Amino acid sequence: MKNHYLRLSCIIGLLLLFCTTDIRADEIIYSRGDSAVIMGTENEQAETYDVAQILNDRALVGMRIKSLRVTFPYSSGITDAKVWLSSSLPDIKSQRMQQPDIATQEFYARKGYTEVVFNEPYTITEDSIFVGYTFKLEVNAPGRKPVVTTRKSSIGGFFIHSSKKYRTAWHDLYTKNNDLAIQIVLEGDEIRENAAGVGNVMEIKGKTGKVNTTTVEIINHGSKGVKSFDYTYEIAGQTGSRHVTLTGSNVLPGIVGRSTTFNVQLPSVAEKGAYPVMIEITKVNDEVNEDPGRRGQGLASLYNSLPKHRAVLEEYTGTWCGYCPRGFVGLEEMNRLYPDDFIGLSYHNNDPMEVMSSGQFPSAIAGFPAAFIDRDVSTDAFCGFSAQKTFGIDAIWKTVCETPAPAEVDAAATWVEDSVLKATAMITFPVGREDCPYEIGFVLSCNGLKGSGQRWAQANYYSGDTGWPSSMKQFTDGGSYVNGLTYNFVVVARSGKSGIEGSIKTPIEEDVTQTYDYLFDIRKVVNTAGDLVVQDKNNLVVVVLLIDKETGVIMNANKVSADHSTVDISQLTSTHEMRVKAVDYYDLSGRRVTIPEHGLYIRQEKLENGQIITRKVKL
């Protein structure tokens, strides 16, 4: 069945390409993409579908919609088909179908593309309209996926309502599905040959004094497509221009609505603030661009200190779980590749390292193994999103790390007693605000845990399984149980399932660091059987989390090793201060700074007695 749909997708993709050639000189096709795929609710009962796409491109104002081209993967079992134009999508509360207020035209569905001509062409105004079609899928239809979509997803590209699954309202599937595969045949008195508009200009959060990059969408509006273009930019009174030649799949065909993106490097700005970014496409294919949408605007929010996002990978595992070695290896590999920034946490179940029941986990899981990044993105702790025997979690983790964080997070750990560890969170917001939707959470993890006996042996379903990367060799070459493992990243204690209420004070002052302390008593860190878990205090790691109070998503984090030689700064006397042997400074990313300038730094003092004092300072 899978191969059948793959062949069908290829056929539909060819139909999308071929049917665009049958147009007159005074016509042009509007379509957001080709390379089609199919979807549907897969309801076994008869079902009526309404599908639509928004049309709000100002470059099309004055042109006339002559017809719509609709495609189906099959025609048997599809009845009551009609195309339509409407100024709105009504709030549907029942099985009542769409009532278009501009135009409706019935047609007979057939496999592939059908062009349906309206009795009267509709002249496009500056108001947005919805373009769509309706049909009924009978019980005896050969397949349950009747809707054809493209592989491109854009805002307003796909709305759906149906008499079963989507019956209560229209659903915007922008973030979940591709654009609706529909072609709009436009006619006009003057068809532009070389024209393009600016679509979305990505909002960026950048740093003052640095070159920042924004991503800009270019949309074809001409019959000759776009092979090259020139653009200008402006930010904070600074201007520039560039010429771009498109290659390969980025070349835009002569179909209105097709788009691609390009990067614009913006010059540095010294002062903090929010700056409009103006983009104009001045030429297309070396011809002057007279497109009405040739100008676009974005926003660059620039800060003196830009928070670094360190995403947290939390895996759920157990020594009894034969598929869990993937996570064991995945976390080790990530820590090897990104030792300074990677934060891994391993929650154990039904083994000697279990410190909480599965119902107390911060994320709801359906089974083992399971993993989440920032308690938001469900993934595999080794393969990532890949279904193959490949290491792919690094790509997912790095993508999440690119998401801007609302605040810089730093961490410190000091021993106030032999068995009491004080964890300190240091939170710095680059922008002040009156409220705060965030809270601080603490997690204590432990490395180097070992044990003997069956419950410490890792069950292993990868014995003899070929095709895995060499990092899995310990398990692919091992037996059905692997003994003698050292378990790292193991969660042994935490401040709570979510954040600590009131841990961040309001109002928040920009670039002012707030601190919050939490105490871990190692004598009370036990597993669910009541046995002590920590085997070596020097192997403890404190993780500080900045958590969204409403969603529970981790917005940023940091980690620090709880080396037992560190001491509590508040307990130091002047005599201690005089014993400082060496002082080093590090930036907030952990890089050593030889000559620190003005700004925030981590100061590390090494005392004559071997003790190390770490604190955050502003120079």
ChimeraX attribute file (.defattr): number of C-alpha atoms within 10 A of each C-alpha:
attribute: neighborCount
match mode: 1-to-1
recipient: residues
	/A:1	5
	/A:2	7
	/A:3	8
	/A:4	8
	/A:5	14
	/A:6	13
	/A:7	11
	/A:8	17
	/A:9	20
	/A:10	14
	/A:11	15
	/A:12	27
	/A:13	21
	/A:14	15
	/A:15	17
	/A:16	25
	/A:17	12
	/A:18	11
	/A:19	16
	/A:20	17
	/A:21	12
	/A:22	9
	/A:23	13
	/A:24	8
	/A:25	10
	/A:26	12
	/A:27	20
	/A:28	25
	/A:29	26
	/A:30	23
	/A:31	22
	/A:32	24
	/A:33	25
	/A:34	22
	/A:35	19
	/A:36	25
	/A:37	23
	/A:38	22
	/A:39	13
	/A:40	15
	/A:41	15
	/A:42	12
	/A:43	13
	/A:44	13
	/A:45	13
	/A:46	16
	/A:47	20
	/A:48	22
	/A:49	24
	/A:50	22
	/A:51	22
	/A:52	28
	/A:53	23
	/A:54	21
	/A:55	20
	/A:56	16
	/A:57	20
	/A:58	16
	/A:59	19
	/A:60	22
	/A:61	14
	/A:62	15
	/A:63	20
	/A:64	20
	/A:65	23
	/A:66	20
	/A:67	23
	/A:68	26
	/A:69	21
	/A:70	25
	/A:71	25
	/A:72	20
	/A:73	22
	/A:74	17
	/A:75	17
	/A:76	16
	/A:77	16
	/A:78	24
	/A:79	17
	/A:80	13
	/A:81	18
	/A:82	19
	/A:83	26
	/A:84	23
	/A:85	25
	/A:86	20
	/A:87	16
	/A:88	16
	/A:89	18
	/A:90	13
	/A:91	10
	/A:92	16
	/A:93	11
	/A:94	12
	/A:95	16
	/A:96	12
	/A:97	17
	/A:98	22
	/A:99	14
	/A:100	18
	/A:101	12
	/A:102	13
	/A:103	17
	/A:104	17
	/A:105	16
	/A:106	16
	/A:107	16
	/A:108	13
	/A:109	21
	/A:110	16
	/A:111	14
	/A:112	20
	/A:113	20
	/A:114	16
	/A:115	17
	/A:116	20
	/A:117	17
	/A:118	18
	/A:119	11
	/A:120	11
	/A:121	15
	/A:122	18
	/A:123	15
	/A:124	20
	/A:125	15
	/A:126	12
	/A:127	11
	/A:128	15
	/A:129	19
	/A:130	21
	/A:131	22
	/A:132	25
	/A:133	22
	/A:134	21
	/A:135	22
	/A:136	19
	/A:137	25
	/A:138	17
	/A:139	15
	/A:140	13
	/A:141	17
	/A:142	15
	/A:143	15
	/A:144	20
	/A:145	19
	/A:146	24
	/A:147	21
	/A:148	24
	/A:149	26
	/A:150	25
	/A:151	16
	/A:152	19
	/A:153	19
	/A:154	14
	/A:155	14
	/A:156	17
	/A:157	23
	/A:158	25
	/A:159	21
	/A:160	21
	/A:161	24
	/A:162	27
	/A:163	18
	/A:164	16
	/A:165	14
	/A:166	16
	/A:167	19
	/A:168	16
	/A:169	18
	/A:170	20
	/A:171	14
	/A:172	17
	/A:173	18
	/A:174	16
	/A:175	10
	/A:176	9
	/A:177	18
	/A:178	23
	/A:179	28
	/A:180	33
	/A:181	30
	/A:182	27
	/A:183	26
	/A:184	22
	/A:185	22
	/A:186	24
	/A:187	23
	/A:188	17
	/A:189	10
	/A:190	10
	/A:191	17
	/A:192	17
	/A:193	17
	/A:194	24
	/A:195	30
	/A:196	31
	/A:197	28
	/A:198	23
	/A:199	20
	/A:200	16
	/A:201	22
	/A:202	17
	/A:203	17
	/A:204	18
	/A:205	19
	/A:206	23
	/A:207	22
	/A:208	19
	/A:209	15
	/A:210	14
	/A:211	12
	/A:212	18
	/A:213	17
	/A:214	19
	/A:215	16
	/A:216	21
	/A:217	16
	/A:218	24
	/A:219	26
	/A:220	28
	/A:221	33
	/A:222	25
	/A:223	19
	/A:224	18
	/A:225	23
	/A:226	29
	/A:227	18
	/A:228	17
	/A:229	23
	/A:230	19
	/A:231	19
	/A:232	17
	/A:233	22
	/A:234	18
	/A:235	19
	/A:236	17
	/A:237	8
	/A:238	11
	/A:239	13
	/A:240	13
	/A:241	14
	/A:242	12
	/A:243	14
	/A:244	13
	/A:245	12
	/A:246	14
	/A:247	10
	/A:248	7
	/A:249	8
	/A:250	15
	/A:251	17
	/A:252	24
	/A:253	18
	/A:254	21
	/A:255	24
	/A:256	29
	/A:257	22
	/A:258	23
	/A:259	25
	/A:260	16
	/A:261	15
	/A:262	13
	/A:263	12
	/A:264	18
	/A:265	12
	/A:266	19
	/A:267	19
	/A:268	17
	/A:269	21
	/A:270	14
	/A:271	13
	/A:272	16
	/A:273	15
	/A:274	14
	/A:275	16
	/A:276	14
	/A:277	20
	/A:278	17
	/A:279	23
	/A:280	19
	/A:281	26
	/A:282	23
	/A:283	21
	/A:284	27
	/A:285	18
	/A:286	14
	/A:287	14
	/A:288	14
	/A:289	23
	/A:290	16
	/A:291	23
	/A:292	16
	/A:293	20
	/A:294	22
	/A:295	18
	/A:296	19
	/A:297	18
	/A:298	18
	/A:299	17
	/A:300	22
	/A:301	15
	/A:302	24
	/A:303	21
	/A:304	18
	/A:305	20
	/A:306	19
	/A:307	23
	/A:308	21
	/A:309	22
	/A:310	28
	/A:311	27
	/A:312	25
	/A:313	25
	/A:314	26
	/A:315	27
	/A:316	22
	/A:317	27
	/A:318	26
	/A:319	23
	/A:320	19
	/A:321	16
	/A:322	19
	/A:323	18
	/A:324	25
	/A:325	25
	/A:326	21
	/A:327	23
	/A:328	23
	/A:329	19
	/A:330	26
	/A:331	25
	/A:332	17
	/A:333	17
	/A:334	21
	/A:335	16
	/A:336	11
	/A:337	12
	/A:338	11
	/A:339	11
	/A:340	15
	/A:341	20
	/A:342	22
	/A:343	21
	/A:344	24
	/A:345	22
	/A:346	24
	/A:347	24
	/A:348	22
	/A:349	21
	/A:350	18
	/A:351	19
	/A:352	21
	/A:353	28
	/A:354	21
	/A:355	26
	/A:356	18
	/A:357	12
	/A:358	17
	/A:359	9
	/A:360	11
	/A:361	15
	/A:362	16
	/A:363	21
	/A:364	12
	/A:365	15
	/A:366	7
	/A:367	9
	/A:368	16
	/A:369	19
	/A:370	20
	/A:371	26
	/A:372	20
	/A:373	24
	/A:374	24
	/A:375	20
	/A:376	15
	/A:377	14
	/A:378	17
	/A:379	21
	/A:380	24
	/A:381	32
	/A:382	26
	/A:383	20
	/A:384	20
	/A:385	16
	/A:386	13
	/A:387	9
	/A:388	11
	/A:389	12
	/A:390	14
	/A:391	23
	/A:392	19
	/A:393	23
	/A:394	20
	/A:395	13
	/A:396	17
	/A:397	22
	/A:398	14
	/A:399	10
	/A:400	18
	/A:401	21
	/A:402	12
	/A:403	15
	/A:404	16
	/A:405	21
	/A:406	19
	/A:407	25
	/A:408	25
	/A:409	27
	/A:410	25
	/A:411	25
	/A:412	25
	/A:413	29
	/A:414	24
	/A:415	20
	/A:416	16
	/A:417	11
	/A:418	11
	/A:419	14
	/A:420	15
	/A:421	24
	/A:422	21
	/A:423	24
	/A:424	21
	/A:425	29
	/A:426	21
	/A:427	26
	/A:428	24
	/A:429	21
	/A:430	22
	/A:431	16
	/A:432	15
	/A:433	12
	/A:434	9
	/A:435	11
	/A:436	15
	/A:437	10
	/A:438	25
	/A:439	21
	/A:440	28
	/A:441	24
	/A:442	28
	/A:443	20
	/A:444	25
	/A:445	24
	/A:446	26
	/A:447	19
	/A:448	16
	/A:449	19
	/A:450	16
	/A:451	14
	/A:452	10
	/A:453	8
	/A:454	14
	/A:455	16
	/A:456	23
	/A:457	20
	/A:458	25
	/A:459	23
	/A:460	21
	/A:461	18
	/A:462	23
	/A:463	18
	/A:464	13
	/A:465	13
	/A:466	12
	/A:467	11
	/A:468	15
	/A:469	11
	/A:470	9
	/A:471	14
	/A:472	21
	/A:473	16
	/A:474	15
	/A:475	24
	/A:476	21
	/A:477	14
	/A:478	17
	/A:479	16
	/A:480	17
	/A:481	18
	/A:482	19
	/A:483	18
	/A:484	12
	/A:485	16
	/A:486	12
	/A:487	17
	/A:488	20
	/A:489	25
	/A:490	26
	/A:491	25
	/A:492	25
	/A:493	22
	/A:494	20
	/A:495	15
	/A:496	12
	/A:497	14
	/A:498	21
	/A:499	20
	/A:500	18
	/A:501	11
	/A:502	11
	/A:503	16
	/A:504	19
	/A:505	14
	/A:506	12
	/A:507	11
	/A:508	19
	/A:509	16
	/A:510	13
	/A:511	19
	/A:512	15
	/A:513	21
	/A:514	16
	/A:515	16
	/A:516	15
	/A:517	15
	/A:518	15
	/A:519	17
	/A:520	20
	/A:521	13
	/A:522	19
	/A:523	12
	/A:524	15
	/A:525	18
	/A:526	19
	/A:527	18
	/A:528	17
	/A:529	12
	/A:530	10
	/A:531	13
	/A:532	17
	/A:533	23
	/A:534	23
	/A:535	13
	/A:536	12
	/A:537	17
	/A:538	15
	/A:539	18
	/A:540	27
	/A:541	23
	/A:542	27
	/A:543	27
	/A:544	26
	/A:545	30
	/A:546	28
	/A:547	23
	/A:548	18
	/A:549	17
	/A:550	8
	/A:551	11
	/A:552	19
	/A:553	20
	/A:554	25
	/A:555	26
	/A:556	28
	/A:557	30
	/A:558	26
	/A:559	26
	/A:560	17
	/A:561	20
	/A:562	22
	/A:563	17
	/A:564	19
	/A:565	13
	/A:566	19
	/A:567	20
	/A:568	17
	/A:569	16
	/A:570	8
	/A:571	8
	/A:572	11
	/A:573	9
	/A:574	7
	/A:575	8
	/A:576	14
	/A:577	13
	/A:578	10
	/A:579	15
	/A:580	17
	/A:581	14
	/A:582	11
	/A:583	13
	/A:584	16
	/A:585	22
	/A:586	18
	/A:587	15
	/A:588	18
	/A:589	16
	/A:590	12
	/A:591	12
	/A:592	15
	/A:593	13
	/A:594	9
	/A:595	8
	/A:596	14
	/A:597	10
	/A:598	7
	/A:599	13
	/A:600	19
	/A:601	23
	/A:602	21
	/A:603	17
	/A:604	16
	/A:605	20
	/A:606	17
	/A:607	17
	/A:608	13
	/A:609	11
	/A:610	13
	/A:611	17
	/A:612	22
	/A:613	22
	/A:614	21
	/A:615	16
	/A:616	19
	/A:617	12
	/A:618	12
	/A:619	9
